[in-house]
């Protein structure tokens, strides 16, 4: 099959480009009907989906994947219901395509409209989580984009089953089946060739580990919007409600440690470290969390088993029940630490001091910055965007959770009455 891979990917890309042009003429009702059909197909095919997902889960256990990574991979009745619900929420959201962004009337009588339009063909490269297949397909359809999906080998059976569900639903809808296509092989050659097809594909969005994202960014001829690693930080200020801080810290790390908006570093102001850290650290260890600590935190937590933390640990996206702890002298030190080791994803300050909170919100360089709330809320659904195609840590053209509007660009429509030069 190796020699046929470039031909296969070329065909997928050409079909996607034509589908994207056809989507320009699709009505909001056409797109919503397709989303509803996919949601119904998910619900009626759940037995097959769970059976195929079990093949991936069994392989993951045999290959020694961590519990957190297996959790990302797992489909359940509740998660299938959640995918269907997410599609129906997209139906209820306004169609971004055709929205008027700005209108100007020029002295020469020209009317210039700036309107929102789809990007075109979007390639999504992702790992582990099979729900991404549905989230990305739905978001691209609603925003008028054709999508090419390339999942990881660990979810191959699940993704193929989900792609079959989508294809079956689209076959009975006004939308082309080629509007959503899954690359059926996980051979690296397929990805390498896909990244060269800038004639047909307009944007690549990689979602996964640092290695995957760096590979895509360095090898793509197509513009890349990076969903970079989620090294999220939580800073407990000296005026914080410590009971609230402990609940948020434990939940932000231990609730779902394998997701990108879980915290990887807990930063504590020195003046409250003695009173806050022992109890919080005990709760974390009770949840099975392994602690990496700096020298100051080590002195306070001598009664617990810890490991030393340095720059490597502070910069690592663990995606597991591991957490680094840093004690700082001031909010300025905390902000400096966050800007050095954070990945620009999500950061939070817990404080009762509004002046300090505003300083943190202003000076921390990240796509989402919180005051007295968990970083775990960085999510398209939580932000009212429906699902999300990713959380961009880039600056151009989107940043943070990418919903429908972020999957669009714009064009100018100029209306005249005979003007010429």
VEXKOLDREN-305716 format. One line per 4 residues: number of its first residue (from 1); their letters; for each residue x, y, z of N, C-alpha, C. Coordinates in steps of 0.02 Angstrom, whole numbers. Layout:
// VEXKOLDREN-305716
NUM> a> X,Y,Z,X,Y,Z,X,Y,Z ~ ...
// end
This chain:
// VEXKOLDREN-305716
1> xxxx> 41,-61,0,0,0,0,43,63,0 ~ 107,57,22,148,116,32,152,159,-30 ~ 160,126,-90,168,166,-150,103,202,-170 ~ 46,180,-143,-18,210,-161,-38,267,-113
5> xxxx> 0,276,-60,-19,326,-10,-22,397,-39 ~ 28,420,-76,23,488,-104,-39,496,-148 ~ -54,446,-188,-114,450,-231,-177,454,-189 ~ -180,413,-136,-238,414,-91,-247,483,-60
9> xxxx> -193,512,-35,-198,578,-2,-215,632,-52 ~ -186,628,-112,-204,677,-165,-278,675,-179 ~ -306,615,-184,-377,608,-199,-420,637,-143 ~ -401,622,-81,-438,649,-23,-436,726,-24
13> xxxx> -377,754,-38,-370,827,-37,-409,860,-93 ~ -406,832,-153,-444,860,-209,-519,857,-195 ~ -542,801,-169,-613,794,-153,-634,844,-98 ~ -590,855,-50,-605,902,3,-610,973,-25
17> xxxx> -565,990,-70,-567,1058,-100,-633,1069,-137 ~ -654,1020,-176,-717,1027,-212,-776,1031,-163 ~ -773,990,-110,-826,992,-60,-829,1060,-26 ~ -771,1091,-14,-771,1157,18,-803,1209,-27
21> xxxx> -793,1203,-92,-825,1250,-139,-900,1238,-141 ~ -920,1174,-139,-992,1159,-137,-1024,1186,-74 ~ -987,1183,-19,-1015,1207,45,-1030,1282,44 ~ -997,1319,-1,-1011,1391,-6,-1084,1404,-24
25> xxxx> -1115,1356,-58,-1185,1364,-76,-1233,1331,-28 ~ -1207,1300,25,-1251,1265,73,-1286,1315,118 ~ -1348,1303,131,-1386,1346,177,-1373,1325,249 ~ -1391,1369,294,-1386,1352,365,-1427,1290,380
29> xxxx> -1486,1285,350,-1529,1227,362,-1496,1163,336 ~ -1463,1167,278,-1427,1108,252,-1375,1084,302 ~ -1337,1130,329,-1283,1112,376,-1313,1085,441 ~ -1365,1117,464,-1397,1093,527,-1427,1024,518
33> xxxx> -1458,1012,460,-1487,945,447,-1432,892,447 ~ -1374,908,419,-1318,861,419,-1293,847,490 ~ -1289,899,531,-1267,890,600,-1317,847,638 ~ -1381,859,627,-1432,819,661,-1428,746,639
37> xxxx> -1415,735,575,-1408,666,550,-1349,631,582 ~ -1294,666,590,-1235,635,622,-1250,619,695 ~ -1284,664,730,-1301,653,800,-1345,590,808 ~ -1395,584,764,-1438,525,767,-1399,462,750
41> xxxx> -1354,466,702,-1314,407,683,-1268,386,740 ~ -1241,433,777,-1201,417,836,-1241,376,885 ~ -1301,399,899,-1343,367,950,-1365,297,928 ~ -1379,290,864,-1404,224,841,-1348,174,828
45> xxxx> -1286,197,826,-1229,152,814,-1183,145,875 ~ -1209,160,934,-1166,161,993,-1137,92,1008 ~ -1174,38,994,-1148,-29,1008,-1084,-42,968 ~ -1086,-26,904,-1027,-35,861,-970,10,884
49> xxxx> -986,72,901,-934,119,923,-899,94,985 ~ -936,68,1033,-906,43,1095,-865,-20,1082 ~ -889,-63,1036,-851,-124,1020,-784,-106,987 ~ -785,-58,941,-723,-38,907,-677,-2,956
53> xxxx> -706,38,1000,-665,74,1049,-631,25,1097 ~ -665,-30,1112,-635,-80,1157,-571,-110,1127 ~ -569,-117,1061,-508,-142,1028,-450,-94,1042 ~ -464,-29,1038,-411,20,1051,-391,20,1125
57> xxxx> -440,13,1169,-425,11,1241,-383,-50,1259 ~ -400,-107,1231,-362,-168,1244,-290,-160,1220 ~ -281,-131,1162,-214,-120,1135,-176,-70,1178 ~ -211,-19,1203,-178,32,1245,-152,1,1310
61> xxxx> -191,-44,1340,-169,-77,1401,-110,-123,1387 ~ -112,-158,1331,-56,-203,1313,8,-162,1301 ~ 0,-102,1275,58,-61,1260,80,-17,1319 ~ 46,-24,1376,67,10,1436,52,84,1439
65> xxxx> 0,107,1404,-18,177,1409,-41,193,1480 ~ -29,255,1502,-48,275,1570,-124,276,1577 ~ -146,274,1640,-218,277,1653,-248,341,1626 ~ -211,396,1632,-237,460,1607,-245,458,1531
69> xxxx> -198,428,1496,-203,424,1423,-259,377,1402 ~ -268,323,1439,-323,276,1423,-390,310,1435 ~ -393,353,1486,-455,390,1498,-471,436,1439 ~ -420,467,1409,-431,510,1351,-457,470,1292
73> xxxx> -438,408,1289,-455,364,1232,-525,333,1239 ~ -549,327,1299,-609,288,1313,-673,321,1287 ~ -716,281,1255,-784,301,1241,-831,266,1289 ~ -882,301,1311,-934,273,1354,-1001,296,1327
77> xxxx> -1055,268,1353,-1122,292,1334,-1128,366,1347 ~ -1102,388,1404,-1107,459,1422,-1068,502,1373 ~ -1009,479,1352,-969,520,1306,-999,520,1236 ~ -1030,466,1216,-1065,466,1151,-1125,514,1155
81> xxxx> -1161,511,1211,-1217,559,1220,-1190,630,1218 ~ -1131,640,1248,-1102,707,1249,-1083,731,1179 ~ -1057,686,1137,-1041,705,1068,-1104,725,1030 ~ -1156,686,1038,-1219,702,1004,-1248,769,1030
85> xxxx> -1243,779,1095,-1267,842,1124,-1227,901,1097 ~ -1161,891,1090,-1120,945,1064,-1139,964,993 ~ -1155,914,951,-1177,929,883,-1242,968,883 ~ -1288,949,927,-1352,984,930,-1345,1055,958
89> xxxx> -1295,1065,1000,-1282,1133,1023,-1256,1176,966 ~ -1216,1146,921,-1193,1183,863,-1252,1204,819 ~ -1302,1162,814,-1361,1178,775,-1394,1242,801 ~ -1394,1249,867,-1427,1306,899,-1386,1370,895
93> xxxx> -1322,1365,878,-1280,1424,874,-1290,1460,807 ~ -1280,1526,806,-1287,1563,743,-1236,1540,692 ~ -1256,1539,629,-1211,1522,574,-1164,1582,564 ~ -1098,1571,570,-1053,1629,562,-1043,1650,490
97> xxxx> -1058,1605,443,-1043,1619,373,-1091,1672,346 ~ -1062,1722,314,-1102,1776,285,-1116,1834,332 ~ -1095,1827,395,-1107,1881,443,-1070,1944,420 ~ -1102,2001,427,-1072,2065,409,-1028,2089,466
101> xxxx> -964,2094,454,-917,2117,505,-914,2193,505 ~ -914,2223,446,-907,2295,440,-933,2318,372 ~ -960,2378,369,-982,2405,305,-963,2479,301 ~ -936,2499,243,-916,2568,232,-944,2593,165
105> xxxx> -964,2655,164,-983,2687,102,-930,2739,84 ~ -898,2730,27,-843,2773,6,-869,2836,-29 ~ -829,2889,-31,-851,2951,-65,-869,2941,-138 ~ -839,2891,-170,-854,2878,-241,-917,2837,-251
109> xxxx> -953,2821,-197,-1016,2785,-202,-1010,2710,-193 ~ -948,2683,-189,-940,2611,-178,-961,2592,-108 ~ -998,2537,-103,-1015,2508,-37,-969,2448,-26 ~ -931,2450,27,-882,2397,41,-905,2358,103
113> xxxx> -917,2294,92,-939,2251,147,-883,2202,164 ~ -870,2195,228,-822,2146,253,-863,2090,284 ~ -862,2031,254,-906,1976,276,-866,1915,295 ~ -895,1877,340,-861,1817,365,-873,1759,317
117> xxxx> -819,1722,301,-823,1665,256,-781,1608,283 ~ -794,1546,260,-753,1489,283,-680,1496,262 ~ -636,1463,298,-566,1459,278,-559,1418,215 ~ -595,1362,211,-592,1319,152,-585,1246,170
121> xxxx> -524,1220,165,-509,1151,184,-462,1153,245 ~ -482,1119,298,-443,1118,359,-421,1046,374 ~ -356,1037,384,-330,972,405,-319,972,479 ~ -346,922,514,-338,917,586,-298,854,602
125> xxxx> -241,863,634,-197,808,653,-201,800,729 ~ -222,742,753,-235,736,824,-218,667,850 ~ -214,662,916,-196,600,949,-249,582,1001 ~ -254,519,1017,-289,492,1075,-364,499,1074
129> xxxx> -390,559,1082,-461,568,1099,-506,560,1038 ~ -544,506,1033,-587,496,975,-644,546,969 ~ -664,577,1025,-718,627,1020,-697,687,977 ~ -631,697,969,-606,751,926,-632,741,855
133> xxxx> -639,679,833,-664,665,766,-732,698,755 ~ -776,690,803,-843,718,797,-842,793,808 ~ -807,816,859,-805,888,874,-780,928,813 ~ -725,904,783,-695,941,727,-738,936,665
137> xxxx> -766,878,652,-810,871,594,-870,918,600 ~ -900,920,660,-959,962,670,-943,1036,664 ~ -889,1058,695,-870,1129,692,-854,1150,621 ~ -817,1108,585,-800,1126,516,-862,1129,472
141> xxxx> -908,1081,480,-969,1083,440,-1009,1146,453 ~ -1020,1162,516,-1062,1220,532,-1030,1285,507 ~ -964,1288,507,-929,1348,484,-914,1346,409 ~ -941,1295,374,-935,1292,302,-869,1267,275
145> xxxx> -829,1235,317,-764,1209,296,-767,1134,283 ~ -730,1111,234,-717,1039,227,-660,1020,273 ~ -662,960,300,-610,939,347,-579,873,326 ~ -513,869,337,-476,807,328,-448,789,396
149> xxxx> -467,731,422,-450,711,490,-397,657,489 ~ -346,667,530,-294,615,535,-282,601,609 ~ -313,547,634,-306,529,704,-245,487,717 ~ -232,473,781,-173,434,800,-187,359,797
153> xxxx> -133,321,796,-139,249,790,-174,218,850 ~ -168,250,909,-198,222,969,-275,223,967 ~ -304,264,922,-378,268,917,-402,249,848 ~ -364,209,812,-379,195,742,-447,163,733
157> xxxx> -463,111,772,-527,77,765,-585,123,782 ~ -577,161,835,-630,208,856,-642,261,802 ~ -588,289,776,-595,342,726,-625,317,661 ~ -606,257,641,-636,229,580,-711,219,590
161> xxxx> -731,195,648,-802,184,661,-840,251,662 ~ -810,302,692,-842,367,694,-846,398,625 ~ -793,389,584,-795,414,516,-849,380,475 ~ -860,316,487,-913,280,452,-982,307,472
165> xxxx> -989,324,534,-1052,355,558,-1064,421,522 ~ -1012,463,516,-1018,527,483,-1035,518,409 ~ -999,473,376,-1009,461,305,-1080,436,291 ~ -1104,392,333,-1172,366,325,-1224,421,332
169> xxxx> -1212,465,381,-1259,521,393,-1258,570,334 ~ -1199,586,309,-1194,635,255,-1222,608,189 ~ -1221,542,181,-1246,512,119,-1320,526,108 ~ -1356,540,162,-1428,553,157,-1443,627,171
173> xxxx> -1392,670,166,-1401,741,178,-1382,780,116 ~ -1396,845,114,-1377,886,56,-1302,900,52 ~ -1265,882,103,-1193,897,106,-1153,839,77 ~ -1101,856,39,-1058,805,9,-1024,761,62
177> xxxx> -1020,696,47,-985,650,92,-911,669,99 ~ -885,704,49,-815,723,51,-802,785,94 ~ -855,812,123,-845,870,168,-810,850,232 ~ -815,786,250,-778,759,308,-746,694,287
181> xxxx> -680,692,289,-644,631,270,-591,614,322 ~ -588,550,339,-536,525,383,-482,491,342 ~ -419,508,353,-365,472,321,-363,402,352 ~ -372,349,312,-382,282,340,-319,247,362
185> xxxx> -262,278,353,-199,247,374,-162,293,422 ~ -123,262,466,-82,302,513,-9,302,493 ~ 6,280,432,74,282,407,100,354,406 ~ 161,364,428,190,431,430,193,462,359
189> xxxx> 201,420,309,205,446,240,142,484,222 ~ 85,462,248,22,496,232,22,567,261 ~ 46,574,323,50,641,353,100,684,316 ~ 158,656,301,209,694,266,183,722,200
193> xxxx> 147,681,163,121,703,98,66,754,107 ~ 22,743,155,-32,790,168,-6,860,179 ~ 49,866,216,76,931,235,106,969,176 ~ 111,937,118,138,971,59,83,999,14
197> xxxx> 21,984,27,-34,997,-20,-66,1065,-10 ~ -25,1118,-13,-51,1185,-3,-95,1209,-60 ~ -96,1173,-115,-141,1190,-170,-214,1177,-152 ~ -225,1128,-108,-293,1108,-91,-313,1123,-19
201> xxxx> -265,1124,26,-279,1130,98,-255,1198,122 ~ -297,1232,160,-284,1302,178,-259,1312,249 ~ -268,1263,292,-248,1271,362,-239,1202,393 ~ -188,1195,434,-176,1133,472,-180,1150,546
205> xxxx> -217,1109,583,-222,1117,656,-199,1052,689 ~ -140,1051,719,-117,991,755,-139,993,828 ~ -163,937,852,-183,930,923,-149,867,949 ~ -106,876,999,-72,817,1027,-11,837,1065
209> xxxx> 37,791,1070,97,803,1108,144,853,1074 ~ 192,876,1112,239,926,1088,276,901,1026 ~ 295,837,1025,332,810,969,292,814,904 ~ 228,795,907,186,798,848,179,869,822
213> xxxx> 167,916,868,155,985,847,217,1015,817 ~ 275,1001,846,337,1027,818,350,997,749 ~ 336,933,742,347,901,677,303,933,624 ~ 239,943,640,193,973,591,214,1044,573
217> xxxx> 230,1084,624,249,1154,612,313,1159,570 ~ 359,1113,579,423,1116,544,420,1087,473 ~ 368,1046,459,366,1012,395,308,1031,350 ~ 266,1076,372,207,1094,333,220,1153,286
221> xxxx> 196,1146,225,194,1202,178,131,1243,189 ~ 86,1216,228,20,1246,240,22,1284,306 ~ -10,1342,311,-11,1378,375,-37,1333,432 ~ -4,1337,489,-20,1295,547,-43,1339,605
225> xxxx> -99,1320,635,-121,1350,698,-106,1299,752 ~ -60,1316,797,-35,1266,845,-77,1263,908 ~ -98,1203,925,-127,1188,990,-69,1159,1030 ~ -28,1205,1057,35,1184,1088,21,1154,1157
229> xxxx> 72,1131,1190,63,1096,1253,31,1141,1306 ~ -4,1110,1352,-40,1147,1404,-4,1145,1470 ~ 49,1185,1477,81,1193,1542,45,1250,1577 ~ -7,1232,1616,-49,1281,1650,-27,1289,1722
233> xxxx> -31,1351,1747,-8,1367,1814,-64,1395,1857 ~ -62,1379,1921,-109,1406,1970,-68,1441,2024 ~ -79,1506,2034,-43,1545,2084,-89,1561,2142 ~ -68,1540,2202,-105,1554,2263,-72,1614,2297
237> xxxx> -107,1670,2295,-83,1734,2322,-93,1735,2398 ~ -56,1779,2431,-58,1782,2505,-127,1798,2532 ~ -170,1830,2493,-237,1849,2518,-290,1799,2497 ~ -271,1744,2467,-320,1696,2441,-359,1662,2498
241> xxxx> -421,1643,2483,-460,1600,2527,-428,1531,2522 ~ -395,1508,2576,-355,1447,2571,-398,1384,2563 ~ -457,1385,2592,-502,1328,2583,-522,1322,2509 ~ -540,1379,2480,-557,1379,2409,-497,1359,2366
245> xxxx> -439,1385,2385,-378,1371,2347,-362,1296,2346 ~ -371,1264,2403,-357,1192,2406,-404,1153,2361 ~ -468,1170,2362,-517,1135,2319,-501,1145,2246 ~ -484,1206,2227,-469,1220,2157,-404,1185,2135
249> xxxx> -354,1187,2178,-290,1155,2161,-298,1080,2150 ~ -332,1047,2197,-340,974,2193,-383,956,2132 ~ -437,992,2122,-481,978,2065,-446,992,1999 ~ -408,1047,1996,-375,1066,1933,-322,1017,1911
253> xxxx> -293,981,1959,-242,931,1943,-272,861,1937 ~ -314,843,1984,-334,772,1991,-401,755,1958 ~ -440,805,1939,-505,790,1909,-498,749,1846 ~ -459,777,1797,-441,740,1736,-370,761,1719
257> xxxx> -321,728,1747,-251,750,1738,-225,744,1667 ~ -259,706,1625,-234,695,1557,-258,746,1506 ~ -292,800,1528,-316,850,1481,-272,912,1482 ~ -274,950,1428,-226,1004,1420,-239,1064,1465
261> xxxx> -299,1069,1495,-313,1126,1539,-305,1109,1613 ~ -279,1050,1628,-261,1033,1698,-197,1070,1716 ~ -190,1089,1780,-129,1125,1800,-70,1077,1804 ~ -11,1103,1788,51,1065,1794,97,1095,1847
265> xxxx> 86,1159,1864,126,1192,1915,80,1227,1965 ~ 94,1217,2029,60,1253,2083,110,1302,2113 ~ 94,1367,2110,139,1419,2134,107,1450,2197 ~ 146,1455,2250,120,1479,2314,163,1535,2340
269> xxxx> 131,1589,2362,169,1645,2391,198,1624,2459 ~ 259,1643,2470,298,1618,2527,264,1632,2594 ~ 232,1689,2601,204,1708,2666,147,1662,2689 ~ 117,1625,2643,63,1578,2663,82,1505,2650
273> xxxx> 142,1493,2627,161,1425,2608,158,1377,2667 ~ 180,1398,2725,180,1355,2784,110,1334,2804 ~ 62,1379,2796,-7,1365,2817,-47,1329,2763 ~ -28,1340,2700,-68,1312,2646,-41,1246,2619
277> xxxx> 23,1241,2609,51,1184,2572,41,1116,2605 ~ 52,1109,2671,47,1042,2700,-20,1009,2687 ~ -74,1044,2702,-140,1014,2693,-156,1001,2620 ~ -139,1049,2577,-153,1041,2506,-113,984,2476
281> xxxx> -50,979,2495,-7,926,2469,-31,857,2492 ~ -55,853,2553,-82,789,2577,-142,768,2536 ~ -186,816,2522,-245,801,2481,-224,777,2411 ~ -175,810,2382,-151,790,2317,-123,719,2317
285> xxxx> -83,703,2368,-54,636,2371,-108,583,2385 ~ -160,602,2422,-215,555,2433,-249,536,2367 ~ -246,582,2320,-275,568,2253,-224,533,2207 ~ -167,515,2235,-117,479,2195,-70,524,2157
289> xxxx> -67,588,2175,-26,635,2138,46,634,2162 ~ 93,628,2116,164,630,2132,187,703,2130 ~ 223,724,2182,242,794,2190,316,806,2176 ~ 329,857,2135,397,881,2122,401,952,2152
293> xxxx> 450,963,2194,450,1025,2233,517,1061,2229 ~ 514,1128,2235,576,1166,2239,604,1162,2311 ~ 662,1192,2323,695,1186,2388,653,1213,2445 ~ 618,1268,2433,577,1299,2485,518,1255,2503
297> xxxx> 485,1227,2453,428,1183,2466,451,1118,2499 ~ 510,1095,2482,536,1033,2512,543,1040,2587 ~ 566,1098,2610,573,1109,2683,506,1103,2718 ~ 453,1127,2685,386,1127,2716,354,1058,2713
301> xxxx> 372,1019,2662,338,955,2650,383,895,2666 ~ 424,903,2717,470,848,2735,433,785,2758 ~ 370,793,2780,332,735,2803,303,694,2745 ~ 311,720,2684,283,686,2626,339,664,2579
305> xxxx> 323,613,2538,371,591,2488,367,639,2428 ~ 422,671,2412,425,717,2356,488,705,2315 ~ 491,736,2258,551,735,2216,570,806,2199 ~ 634,819,2187,655,887,2172,629,910,2104
309> xxxx> 611,974,2100,588,1004,2038,637,1056,2014 ~ 651,1055,1950,693,1105,1919,661,1130,1855 ~ 700,1161,1812,671,1191,1752,638,1139,1707 ~ 665,1080,1704,635,1028,1661,565,1010,1684
313> xxxx> 557,1002,1749,490,985,1776,441,1044,1769 ~ 465,1105,1782,421,1163,1778,396,1174,1706 ~ 433,1152,1657,415,1163,1587,379,1103,1557 ~ 368,1050,1595,341,988,1567,265,986,1572
317> xxxx> 234,963,1518,162,948,1519,156,874,1539 ~ 141,862,1603,141,793,1628,83,752,1599 ~ 24,782,1594,-36,746,1572,-47,683,1613 ~ -32,688,1677,-36,630,1722,-40,657,1793
321> xxxx> -46,612,1841,-50,632,1912,20,649,1938 ~ 48,701,1911,112,729,1933,105,805,1933 ~ 135,837,1981,127,909,1989,191,939,2018 ~ 211,996,1991,268,1033,2018,244,1089,2063
325> xxxx> 281,1102,2116,263,1155,2164,321,1204,2169 ~ 304,1268,2164,353,1322,2168,331,1373,2219 ~ 376,1392,2264,362,1445,2314,397,1509,2290 ~ 360,1564,2289,387,1627,2264,380,1682,2318
329> xxxx> 420,1733,2312,419,1787,2362,363,1837,2349 ~ 342,1845,2287,295,1899,2271,255,1883,2209 ~ 205,1924,2195,166,1916,2134,209,1929,2073 ~ 256,1975,2078,301,1988,2021,341,1926,2004
333> xxxx> 364,1891,2055,401,1828,2043,356,1775,2013 ~ 293,1773,2035,245,1725,2008,232,1738,1934 ~ 221,1801,1917,209,1819,1847,269,1802,1804 ~ 329,1817,1829,390,1801,1793,397,1726,1781
337> xxxx> 380,1686,1833,383,1613,1827,334,1589,1775 ~ 272,1614,1778,220,1592,1731,241,1609,1659 ~ 266,1669,1648,285,1689,1581,346,1651,1555 ~ 387,1625,1601,445,1586,1580,426,1514,1564
341> xxxx> 386,1483,1608,373,1411,1601,305,1393,1573 ~ 257,1438,1576,191,1424,1547,195,1419,1472 ~ 147,1386,1442,146,1376,1369,98,1423,1334 ~ 72,1472,1370,25,1519,1339,-45,1493,1334
345> xxxx> -60,1440,1371,-126,1408,1368,-174,1440,1418 ~ -169,1422,1482,-215,1447,1534,-178,1456,1600 ~ -190,1513,1632,-157,1529,1696,-209,1558,1744 ~ -199,1548,1809,-249,1572,1857,-215,1599,1920
349> xxxx> -245,1652,1947,-226,1679,2012,-285,1673,2059 ~ -271,1651,2121,-321,1649,2174,-302,1703,2224 ~ -345,1753,2230,-329,1810,2273,-392,1848,2290 ~ -391,1882,2348,-445,1927,2367,-427,1999,2352
353> xxxx> -367,2010,2326,-341,2077,2312,-354,2093,2239 ~ -401,2137,2225,-420,2152,2156,-363,2185,2118 ~ -323,2225,2151,-267,2258,2117,-216,2207,2093 ~ -201,2158,2136,-155,2105,2116,-186,2062,2060
357> xxxx> -250,2050,2066,-283,2010,2014,-278,2044,1947 ~ -292,2109,1945,-289,2146,1882,-218,2147,1854 ~ -168,2150,1898,-99,2148,1875,-84,2081,1842 ~ -107,2027,1873,-97,1960,1845,-133,1953,1778
361> xxxx> -196,1974,1776,-235,1969,1714,-202,2007,1657 ~ -172,2064,1674,-142,2107,1623,-73,2083,1601 ~ -32,2060,1648,39,2049,1633,55,1977,1614 ~ 12,1930,1630,25,1860,1611,10,1851,1536
365> xxxx> 55,1820,1501,50,1811,1428,22,1742,1414 ~ -44,1738,1406,-77,1674,1391,-143,1686,1356 ~ -169,1634,1325,-232,1643,1289,-291,1651,1336 ~ -288,1621,1396,-342,1626,1445,-312,1636,1514
369> xxxx> -334,1689,1548,-307,1705,1614,-365,1713,1662 ~ -362,1679,1720,-418,1675,1767,-403,1710,1833 ~ -457,1731,1864,-454,1758,1932,-504,1719,1973 ~ -480,1683,2023,-521,1644,2070,-564,1591,2034
373> xxxx> -533,1556,1987,-567,1501,1953,-515,1453,1926 ~ -538,1392,1914,-493,1340,1888,-478,1349,1814 ~ -418,1330,1794,-400,1330,1723,-440,1279,1683 ~ -472,1233,1718,-509,1180,1684,-569,1206,1644
377> xxxx> -585,1270,1652,-641,1298,1614,-621,1320,1544 ~ -557,1315,1526,-536,1333,1458,-559,1278,1411 ~ -616,1291,1381,-651,1239,1342,-704,1274,1300 ~ -713,1252,1239,-762,1283,1196,-832,1282,1224
381> xxxx> -852,1224,1252,-919,1219,1282,-927,1267,1340 ~ -877,1270,1385,-881,1313,1443,-881,1387,1424 ~ -850,1404,1368,-848,1473,1345,-909,1492,1302 ~ -955,1444,1295,-1015,1458,1256,-1004,1456,1181
385> xxxx> -951,1421,1158,-936,1417,1087,-962,1352,1056 ~ -998,1311,1095,-1014,1244,1072,-953,1202,1085 ~ -936,1159,1038,-874,1121,1044,-816,1166,1023 ~ -756,1139,1022,-698,1177,1000,-656,1133,954
389> xxxx> -620,1163,909,-576,1124,866,-507,1119,897 ~ -495,1158,948,-430,1158,981,-424,1222,1022 ~ -370,1226,1060,-355,1286,1099,-290,1313,1073 ~ -295,1365,1034,-236,1392,1001,-192,1430,1051
393> xxxx> -128,1413,1050,-79,1451,1089,-39,1497,1043 ~ -62,1503,980,-33,1551,934,-65,1620,943 ~ -44,1667,902,-73,1733,903,-110,1750,838 ~ -93,1716,785,-123,1729,719,-153,1664,693
397> xxxx> -215,1666,670,-262,1720,676,-309,1710,736 ~ -301,1654,770,-345,1637,826,-303,1622,888 ~ -334,1635,946,-301,1621,1010,-352,1596,1060 ~ -334,1544,1097,-381,1515,1145,-427,1465,1112
401> xxxx> -483,1448,1145,-530,1399,1116,-555,1423,1048 ~ -550,1379,998,-569,1397,930,-638,1369,914 ~ -687,1413,912,-754,1394,894,-770,1412,822 ~ -833,1423,807,-855,1434,738,-824,1496,707
405> xxxx> -824,1551,742,-798,1613,712,-723,1608,698 ~ -688,1571,741,-615,1563,731,-598,1518,672 ~ -648,1481,647,-638,1439,588,-657,1476,524 ~ -666,1540,529,-682,1581,472,-629,1634,460
409> xxxx> -625,1657,399,-587,1716,381,-637,1767,355 ~ -616,1813,314,-664,1861,287,-646,1878,215 ~ -694,1907,182,-680,1934,116,-718,2000,108 ~ -696,2041,61,-729,2104,47,-775,2095,-13
413> xxxx> -836,2119,-5,-884,2122,-59,-896,2195,-76 ~ -884,2214,-139,-887,2284,-158,-945,2294,-206 ~ -992,2338,-188,-1052,2350,-227,-1046,2419,-259 ~ -1049,2420,-325,-1045,2484,-361,-1105,2497,-404
417> xxxx> -1103,2554,-439,-1157,2570,-486,-1127,2601,-549 ~ -1070,2571,-571,-1039,2594,-632,-972,2629,-623 ~ -945,2628,-563,-880,2661,-551,-825,2629,-593 ~ -780,2671,-618,-723,2646,-655,-665,2695,-648
421> x> -606,2670,-663,-546,2712,-661,-515,2716,-730
// end
